[in-house]
Amino acid sequence: MFKDNRFVGTLLTCILVFFLLSVTIKRFVITKDALSFFYIGVLIIALTGNLLYYNCKV
């Protein structure tokens, strides 16, 4: 179906990260705690790393 397995992995990971980001941002808006802010940063770094890995020709 897909020739590139990295595309499938990147797509699934991005969907998961976007879902987790939406939940975490909603939690941060309600609670304003530092741990939620940290989770948002970690998820953004994971999303950026995943997209960079997909764009690199490894």
Distance bins in CASP14 RR format, pairs under 12 A and 6 or more apart:
PFRMAT RR
TARGET T0000
AUTHOR 0000-0000-0000
RMODE 2
METHOD distances of the structure
MODEL  1
1 7 0 0 0 0 0 1 0 0 0 0 0
1 8 0 0 0 0 1 0 0 0 0 0 0
2 8 1 0 1 0 0 0 0 0 0 0 0
2 9 0 0 0 0 1 0 0 0 0 0 0
2 10 0 0 0 0 0 1 0 0 0 0 0
2 11 0 0 0 0 1 0 0 0 0 0 0
2 12 0 0 0 0 0 1 0 0 0 0 0
4 10 0 0 0 0 1 0 0 0 0 0 0
4 11 0 0 0 0 0 1 0 0 0 0 0
4 54 0 0 0 0 1 0 0 0 0 0 0
4 55 0 0 0 0 0 1 0 0 0 0 0
4 57 0 0 0 0 0 1 0 0 0 0 0
4 58 0 0 0 0 0 1 0 0 0 0 0
5 11 0 0 0 0 0 1 0 0 0 0 0
5 12 0 0 0 0 0 1 0 0 0 0 0
5 54 0 0 0 0 0 1 0 0 0 0 0
5 58 0 0 0 0 0 1 0 0 0 0 0
6 12 0 0 0 0 0 1 0 0 0 0 0
6 13 0 0 0 0 0 1 0 0 0 0 0
6 14 0 0 0 0 0 1 0 0 0 0 0
6 50 0 0 0 0 1 0 0 0 0 0 0
6 51 0 0 0 0 0 1 0 0 0 0 0
6 52 0 0 0 0 0 1 0 0 0 0 0
6 53 1 0 0 1 0 0 0 0 0 0 0
6 54 1 0 1 0 0 0 0 0 0 0 0
6 55 0 0 0 0 1 0 0 0 0 0 0
6 56 0 0 0 0 1 0 0 0 0 0 0
6 57 0 0 0 0 0 1 0 0 0 0 0
6 58 0 0 0 0 1 0 0 0 0 0 0
7 13 0 0 0 0 0 1 0 0 0 0 0
7 14 0 0 0 0 0 1 0 0 0 0 0
7 50 0 0 0 0 0 1 0 0 0 0 0
7 51 0 0 0 0 0 1 0 0 0 0 0
7 53 0 0 0 0 0 1 0 0 0 0 0
7 54 1 0 0 1 0 0 0 0 0 0 0
7 55 0 0 0 0 0 1 0 0 0 0 0
8 14 0 0 0 0 0 1 0 0 0 0 0
8 15 0 0 0 0 0 1 0 0 0 0 0
8 54 0 0 0 0 0 1 0 0 0 0 0
9 15 0 0 0 0 1 0 0 0 0 0 0
9 16 0 0 0 0 1 0 0 0 0 0 0
9 17 0 0 0 0 0 1 0 0 0 0 0
9 50 0 0 0 0 1 0 0 0 0 0 0
9 51 0 0 0 0 0 1 0 0 0 0 0
9 53 0 0 0 0 1 0 0 0 0 0 0
9 54 0 0 0 0 1 0 0 0 0 0 0
10 16 0 0 0 0 0 1 0 0 0 0 0
10 17 0 0 0 0 0 1 0 0 0 0 0
10 46 0 0 0 0 0 1 0 0 0 0 0
10 47 0 0 0 0 1 0 0 0 0 0 0
10 48 0 0 0 0 0 1 0 0 0 0 0
10 49 0 0 0 0 1 0 0 0 0 0 0
10 50 1 0 1 0 0 0 0 0 0 0 0
10 51 1 0 0 1 0 0 0 0 0 0 0
10 52 0 0 0 0 0 1 0 0 0 0 0
10 53 1 0 0 1 0 0 0 0 0 0 0
10 54 1 0 1 0 0 0 0 0 0 0 0
10 55 0 0 0 0 1 0 0 0 0 0 0
10 56 0 0 0 0 0 1 0 0 0 0 0
11 17 0 0 0 0 0 1 0 0 0 0 0
11 18 0 0 0 0 0 1 0 0 0 0 0
11 50 0 0 0 0 1 0 0 0 0 0 0
11 51 0 0 0 0 0 1 0 0 0 0 0
11 54 0 0 0 0 1 0 0 0 0 0 0
12 18 0 0 0 0 0 1 0 0 0 0 0
12 19 0 0 0 0 0 1 0 0 0 0 0
12 50 0 0 0 0 1 0 0 0 0 0 0
12 54 0 0 0 0 0 1 0 0 0 0 0
13 19 0 0 0 0 0 1 0 0 0 0 0
13 20 0 0 0 0 0 1 0 0 0 0 0
13 43 0 0 0 0 0 1 0 0 0 0 0
13 46 1 0 0 1 0 0 0 0 0 0 0
13 47 0 0 0 0 1 0 0 0 0 0 0
13 48 0 0 0 0 0 1 0 0 0 0 0
13 49 0 0 0 0 1 0 0 0 0 0 0
13 50 1 0 1 0 0 0 0 0 0 0 0
13 51 0 0 0 0 1 0 0 0 0 0 0
13 53 0 0 0 0 1 0 0 0 0 0 0
13 54 0 0 0 0 1 0 0 0 0 0 0
14 20 0 0 0 0 0 1 0 0 0 0 0
14 21 0 0 0 0 0 1 0 0 0 0 0
14 43 0 0 0 0 0 1 0 0 0 0 0
14 44 0 0 0 0 0 1 0 0 0 0 0
14 46 0 0 0 0 1 0 0 0 0 0 0
14 47 1 0 0 1 0 0 0 0 0 0 0
14 48 0 0 0 0 0 1 0 0 0 0 0
14 49 0 0 0 0 0 1 0 0 0 0 0
14 50 1 0 0 1 0 0 0 0 0 0 0
14 51 1 0 0 1 0 0 0 0 0 0 0
14 53 0 0 0 0 0 1 0 0 0 0 0
14 54 0 0 0 0 1 0 0 0 0 0 0
15 21 0 0 0 0 0 1 0 0 0 0 0
15 22 0 0 0 0 0 1 0 0 0 0 0
15 47 0 0 0 0 0 1 0 0 0 0 0
15 50 0 0 0 0 0 1 0 0 0 0 0
16 22 0 0 0 0 0 1 0 0 0 0 0
16 23 0 0 0 0 0 1 0 0 0 0 0
16 43 0 0 0 0 1 0 0 0 0 0 0
16 46 0 0 0 0 1 0 0 0 0 0 0
16 47 0 0 0 0 1 0 0 0 0 0 0
16 50 0 0 0 0 1 0 0 0 0 0 0
17 23 0 0 0 0 0 1 0 0 0 0 0
17 24 0 0 0 0 0 1 0 0 0 0 0
17 25 0 0 0 0 0 1 0 0 0 0 0
17 39 0 0 0 0 0 1 0 0 0 0 0
17 40 0 0 0 0 0 1 0 0 0 0 0
17 41 0 0 0 0 0 1 0 0 0 0 0
17 42 0 0 0 0 1 0 0 0 0 0 0
17 43 1 0 1 0 0 0 0 0 0 0 0
17 44 0 0 0 0 1 0 0 0 0 0 0
17 45 0 0 0 0 0 1 0 0 0 0 0
17 46 1 0 1 0 0 0 0 0 0 0 0
17 47 1 0 1 0 0 0 0 0 0 0 0
17 48 0 0 0 0 1 0 0 0 0 0 0
17 49 0 0 0 0 0 1 0 0 0 0 0
17 50 1 0 0 1 0 0 0 0 0 0 0
17 51 0 0 0 0 1 0 0 0 0 0 0
18 24 0 0 0 0 0 1 0 0 0 0 0
18 25 0 0 0 0 0 1 0 0 0 0 0
18 43 0 0 0 0 1 0 0 0 0 0 0
18 44 0 0 0 0 0 1 0 0 0 0 0
18 46 0 0 0 0 0 1 0 0 0 0 0
18 47 1 0 0 1 0 0 0 0 0 0 0
18 50 0 0 0 0 0 1 0 0 0 0 0
18 51 0 0 0 0 0 1 0 0 0 0 0
19 25 0 0 0 0 0 1 0 0 0 0 0
19 26 0 0 0 0 0 1 0 0 0 0 0
19 43 0 0 0 0 1 0 0 0 0 0 0
19 47 0 0 0 0 0 1 0 0 0 0 0
20 26 0 0 0 0 0 1 0 0 0 0 0
20 27 0 0 0 0 0 1 0 0 0 0 0
20 36 0 0 0 0 0 1 0 0 0 0 0
20 39 1 0 0 1 0 0 0 0 0 0 0
20 40 0 0 0 0 1 0 0 0 0 0 0
20 41 0 0 0 0 0 1 0 0 0 0 0
20 42 0 0 0 0 1 0 0 0 0 0 0
20 43 1 0 1 0 0 0 0 0 0 0 0
20 44 0 0 0 0 0 1 0 0 0 0 0
20 46 0 0 0 0 1 0 0 0 0 0 0
20 47 0 0 0 0 1 0 0 0 0 0 0
21 27 0 0 0 0 0 1 0 0 0 0 0
21 28 0 0 0 0 0 1 0 0 0 0 0
21 36 0 0 0 0 0 1 0 0 0 0 0
21 39 0 0 0 0 1 0 0 0 0 0 0
21 40 1 0 0 1 0 0 0 0 0 0 0
21 41 0 0 0 0 1 0 0 0 0 0 0
21 42 0 0 0 0 0 1 0 0 0 0 0
21 43 1 0 1 0 0 0 0 0 0 0 0
21 44 1 0 0 1 0 0 0 0 0 0 0
21 45 0 0 0 0 0 1 0 0 0 0 0
21 46 0 0 0 0 1 0 0 0 0 0 0
21 47 1 0 0 1 0 0 0 0 0 0 0
22 28 0 0 0 0 0 1 0 0 0 0 0
22 29 0 0 0 0 0 1 0 0 0 0 0
22 40 0 0 0 0 0 1 0 0 0 0 0
22 43 0 0 0 0 0 1 0 0 0 0 0
23 29 0 0 0 0 0 1 0 0 0 0 0
23 30 0 0 0 0 0 1 0 0 0 0 0
23 36 0 0 0 0 1 0 0 0 0 0 0
23 39 0 0 0 0 1 0 0 0 0 0 0
23 40 0 0 0 0 0 1 0 0 0 0 0
23 43 0 0 0 0 1 0 0 0 0 0 0
24 30 0 0 0 0 0 1 0 0 0 0 0
24 31 0 0 0 0 0 1 0 0 0 0 0
24 33 0 0 0 0 0 1 0 0 0 0 0
24 35 0 0 0 0 1 0 0 0 0 0 0
24 36 1 0 1 0 0 0 0 0 0 0 0
24 37 0 0 0 0 1 0 0 0 0 0 0
24 38 0 0 0 0 1 0 0 0 0 0 0
24 39 1 0 1 0 0 0 0 0 0 0 0
24 40 1 0 1 0 0 0 0 0 0 0 0
24 41 0 0 0 0 1 0 0 0 0 0 0
24 42 0 0 0 0 1 0 0 0 0 0 0
24 43 1 0 0 1 0 0 0 0 0 0 0
24 44 0 0 0 0 0 1 0 0 0 0 0
24 46 0 0 0 0 0 1 0 0 0 0 0
25 31 0 0 0 0 0 1 0 0 0 0 0
25 32 0 0 0 0 0 1 0 0 0 0 0
25 36 0 0 0 0 1 0 0 0 0 0 0
25 37 0 0 0 0 1 0 0 0 0 0 0
25 39 0 0 0 0 1 0 0 0 0 0 0
25 40 1 0 0 1 0 0 0 0 0 0 0
25 41 0 0 0 0 0 1 0 0 0 0 0
25 43 0 0 0 0 1 0 0 0 0 0 0
25 44 0 0 0 0 0 1 0 0 0 0 0
26 36 0 0 0 0 1 0 0 0 0 0 0
26 39 0 0 0 0 0 1 0 0 0 0 0
26 40 0 0 0 0 0 1 0 0 0 0 0
27 33 0 0 0 0 1 0 0 0 0 0 0
27 35 0 0 0 0 1 0 0 0 0 0 0
27 36 1 0 1 0 0 0 0 0 0 0 0
27 37 0 0 0 0 0 1 0 0 0 0 0
27 38 0 0 0 0 0 1 0 0 0 0 0
27 39 0 0 0 0 1 0 0 0 0 0 0
27 40 0 0 0 0 1 0 0 0 0 0 0
28 34 0 0 0 0 1 0 0 0 0 0 0
28 35 0 0 0 0 1 0 0 0 0 0 0
28 36 1 1 0 0 0 0 0 0 0 0 0
28 37 1 0 0 1 0 0 0 0 0 0 0
28 38 0 0 0 0 1 0 0 0 0 0 0
28 39 0 0 0 0 1 0 0 0 0 0 0
28 40 1 0 0 1 0 0 0 0 0 0 0
28 41 0 0 0 0 0 1 0 0 0 0 0
28 43 0 0 0 0 0 1 0 0 0 0 0
29 36 0 0 0 0 1 0 0 0 0 0 0
29 37 0 0 0 0 0 1 0 0 0 0 0
29 40 0 0 0 0 0 1 0 0 0 0 0
30 36 0 0 0 0 1 0 0 0 0 0 0
31 37 0 0 0 0 0 1 0 0 0 0 0
31 39 0 0 0 0 0 1 0 0 0 0 0
33 39 0 0 0 0 1 0 0 0 0 0 0
33 40 0 0 0 0 0 1 0 0 0 0 0
34 40 0 0 0 0 0 1 0 0 0 0 0
34 41 0 0 0 0 0 1 0 0 0 0 0
35 41 0 0 0 0 0 1 0 0 0 0 0
35 42 0 0 0 0 0 1 0 0 0 0 0
36 42 0 0 0 0 0 1 0 0 0 0 0
36 43 0 0 0 0 0 1 0 0 0 0 0
37 43 0 0 0 0 0 1 0 0 0 0 0
37 44 0 0 0 0 0 1 0 0 0 0 0
38 44 0 0 0 0 0 1 0 0 0 0 0
38 45 0 0 0 0 0 1 0 0 0 0 0
39 45 0 0 0 0 0 1 0 0 0 0 0
39 46 0 0 0 0 0 1 0 0 0 0 0
40 46 0 0 0 0 0 1 0 0 0 0 0
40 47 0 0 0 0 0 1 0 0 0 0 0
41 47 0 0 0 0 1 0 0 0 0 0 0
41 48 0 0 0 0 1 0 0 0 0 0 0
42 48 0 0 0 0 0 1 0 0 0 0 0
42 49 0 0 0 0 0 1 0 0 0 0 0
43 49 0 0 0 0 0 1 0 0 0 0 0
43 50 0 0 0 0 0 1 0 0 0 0 0
44 50 0 0 0 0 0 1 0 0 0 0 0
44 51 0 0 0 0 0 1 0 0 0 0 0
45 51 0 0 0 0 0 1 0 0 0 0 0
45 52 0 0 0 0 0 1 0 0 0 0 0
46 52 0 0 0 0 0 1 0 0 0 0 0
46 53 0 0 0 0 0 1 0 0 0 0 0
47 53 0 0 0 0 0 1 0 0 0 0 0
47 54 0 0 0 0 0 1 0 0 0 0 0
48 54 0 0 0 0 0 1 0 0 0 0 0
48 55 0 0 0 0 0 1 0 0 0 0 0
49 55 0 0 0 0 1 0 0 0 0 0 0
49 56 0 0 0 0 1 0 0 0 0 0 0
50 56 0 0 0 0 0 1 0 0 0 0 0
52 58 0 0 0 0 0 1 0 0 0 0 0
END
